[in-house]
Amino acid sequence: MSNAADYAATLLVRDTCLCLHAQRAARALARRFDEAFRPLGITSGQYSLLHSLNRPAPPTLGQVAEVLAMDRSTVTANLKPLERRGLVAVGVDPEDRRGRRAALTEAGRALLAQATPIWIEEHRRVEAEMTVEPETLRAGLRAIA
């Protein structure tokens, strides 16, 4: 293949690759929400993780991993700083002593209550800037996931 053909493929990927565009958008959104949550000392990923724990009963780490499309070891690593801050408690699963469950602490619930209005406002701004219908985009992303 010639250099011109190689570069043509590069341009094709740059301009049309759904994976590339999704990754770029995800990084841009994460940076934007990270900045919005900075006053609370959390990242956008931590906000999502805290919300994944906001359930009537503490979920297993496997359930959290499924919601966040992560593996359990990544969930465990991401829970550690939240646990050190006293926002999350991780304990043995009483139904299966080999497993673990994670729950928000009162401090975690309070932080989530502070963070959610920030998320609502930033999310409103993001949707207002979009050139496609947000629900159409969400439906397409859910279909892929």
C-alpha positions, 0 to 999 in steps of 0.5 A: 500500500502506498503512503497516499493510500495509508493516509487516505485510510487514516482520514477515513478513520478520523472522519467516520470511525464511531469508536474514535468519535465515541471515545473523543466525546466520552473524554470531553464529557468526562473532562467537563463533568470532572470540572463541574464536580471539582469543588466537591472533590470527586470525578465524573467517574466517581459520581457514576460509581456513587450513583450505582450504589444508590439502591435500596439494598447494597449491590454486589460488586458484580452488579456494580460492574455490570451497570458501569460496564467495568470488570470487578477488579476495576470497580474494586480499585475505584471504590478504594478512594471513596472508601478511604473518604468514608463515602462508601462501605464495602463488606462481605456479602451475607448471602455469599461469604465469598463475595462483597457488597458496597453501600453508600454511607451517610456521608456518601449520600450527602455528597451525592445529594450535593453533586446531583444538582451540579450534574443536572445543571451541567447535563442541561447545558450539554443537551442544549449544545447538542445538534442532535436530539439527545434521546436519539443519541441515548437510544443509539448508544444503548443499542450498541451497549 
